[in-house]
């Protein structure tokens, strides 16, 4: 964690970093302040900085979809995984009981500490510093999601079909419902290993949706 902050040019005073990793169990035993106030601040800062990043990455997503993406990005499991990968658990200051109870690896404790660090960075480096840290922590995940959603699944499925079965995917319009200005197409794509149906406002969009479903299913089966 400290090396990441250093690389980003976001040094924190040792006293502040200690506070950010001070669990309430340690604070209660030693009569010190815990990281709970920084955690509260960092939680709000993460909501804003992740929303900022998502807004730029997904220009066509509506408010509801962006909210769902943000909820996943700042969820406890994700933050805990990031914190563990950074070795934040090793820096935690825990009370004796919490230490013996395995709090150092507990997702809620790790996620809270990461939020506290973000809160501390916000206080000392402002919004842009906190945004840089958020991008370093979660940017690759968000960018990967954006890249996956923008992939040309028809091309991917075509390559898979030729490599695995020696044939091209076959597309067929199943239905085309609604008035001309609001028509919804349903397209079926098939390969020897299976088929899938996708829907969209155009044949091209429906074909992409169908190709994505079948490609994801076939590659998931291959990975098992």
N, C-alpha and C positions, 0 to 999 in steps of 0.2 A: 504494500500500500504506500509506504513512504517513498519507495523508488519510483512508483507511478506518479505521485505528486511532484517529485523532483523533476521528472522528465517533462511534465506539463508546466513547469515553472510556477508551481502552486505550493511553495513551502509553507508549512504551518509551524507556529511556535510550539516547542516541545510540550509546554503546559496545555495548550489547546488540543493537541493530538491526544495527550493522555486523557483529557476530559472526554473526548469523543469516543474513547474505547473503555470508559469506566462504567461498568455495569452497576445497576442499583444495589446488587448484593455486596459488591466491594465498597460502594459509597456508604452503605448503612453500617458496615463493619468498621470502617475507618473514619467515619464522620466527615466524608467529603461530598462534593456535588457529583451527581451521576450525569450520564449523557442523555437523559430523557428530554431535556429542553432542546438540545441540539437535534435530537431525533425528530421532534415535533417540527422544527424548522426545516430540516432536510427533507422530510416527507413532502411538505408543500413545495419546496424548491424542485424536487424531482418531478412532481406533477407538472410544473410549469416548463422545465427544460425539456422533458420528454415530449410534451405537447408541441413545443417549438420545433423539435427535431422531426416529429411525425408530420407536422404541417408541411414541412418542406419536402419530405420523402414521398408523401402520398397526396399529391395535389388533387386527385379525383375522388378521394374518400370523403364521405359526409361526416357530420359531427358524431353521429352514433357509432360509426365504424372506427373513427379515430379514438373515441372514448374507450372502446373495447380493446383496441391495440395498446393504448396507454395502460389500461388496467392490467394487462398481461405483463407489459414491460416492467412495471413497478411493483409487481406482485411479490409476496414474501419469498416463494421458491426461487424466482429469478434473482432477486437481490441477494439472497443467501448463497446461491451458487456463485455469483460474481464475487462476493465477499470471500468465500472459501478459496476461490481460485487465486485471489490476491494475497492470501495468507493473513487476512485480517483477524482470523480466529486466534492466531498465535500472539497477537498484540493485546487481546482483551484482558482487562483487569477485572478479575472475578473474585467474589467472596468464596470462602472455603467450601460452603455447602453447594454453591452453584458449580464450582469446579468439580467437586466429587459427583455431582449429578449430571455431568456431561454437557453443561451449558456452552462450553467452548465450541461445540459442533452443532448446537441447536439452531435451526433455521431462523427462528424468531429473533434470537440474540444477534446472529450474524447480520441479518437484514437491518435490524435497529442500529447496529454500529455503523453500517455503511451509510445509512441515512444521516446519522450524526456527523460523519465525516463530511458529507455533502453540505450539511448545515454549517459546519465550521468553515468550509471553503467559501461558502456564500458570504459569511460575515467578514472574512478577511480579504477576499478577492472579488466580491461583487457578483453580479449576475453572469457576466461573461466568463469569469473563472469557474463558476459552478456549471455553466453550460459546457465548457471545455472538458471538465471532469465527467459530466454525464455522457458526453459523446464518446469519451475514451472508455467508459465503463459499459455502456449499452449500445453505442453506435454500430458496432459490427453486427449485433443481433438485429437491430432495426434495418440496417442496410441490406442484410441477407434476406430479410422478409420482403423488402421492396424489390430486390433482384429476382426473388422467386416468383413474385406476383407479376413481374413484367416479362417473364420468360416466354418464349415462343414454343408453347407446348405441342403445336402441330409438328414443328420441325423435330422436336425431341422425340415425339412418338413415332415419327417417320423413321428416324435413325434407329430407334429401338426395334421397330417392326422389321426393318431390313436386316439388322444384325442378328436378331434372335429367331425370326421366322422366315426370312427371305421374301417377305411380301410387304406391300404398302398398306397403311390403314385405309379402311373403306368408310366413307361418310354418307349418311342418308338422312334427309329431312323427314322427321317423323310427323311433326305438326307445325302449322303456322297460323296461330290464333290471334284474333283481335283486328281492329281497323288498321288501315295502311299506315297511319301515322303513329300507331302504338302496337305494332305487330310484335309478337313474341314467337321466336322460332325454337323448336326442339330438334336437335340433331343427334343421331346415333352414330358412334364410331365403333368399328369392330376390327379385331385381330383374332388369329387362331386361339389366343389364350383368354379371350373375353371381350366384353363390350361395355360401353358406358353411354349415358345420355347427358347432354348439356343443353342449357337454355340461354338465350340472349336476344337482344333487340335487333340483331342482324344474323344472317347465316354465318358470317365470319366469326362473330362473337360466340355463337352457339357451338361452332366447331372447336374453337379454342377451349371453351368450357368442358366439352366432352373429351377432348384430347387430354386436358389436364387431369380429369378424373381417372381416365384409363391409365395414363402414364404414372400417376402417383400410386395407383393400386398395383400395377405390375412391378414397379421398382421396389415397392414395399415388400411384396411377396418374394422378390429376388433376394432382399436383404435378410430375410428370416432364415 
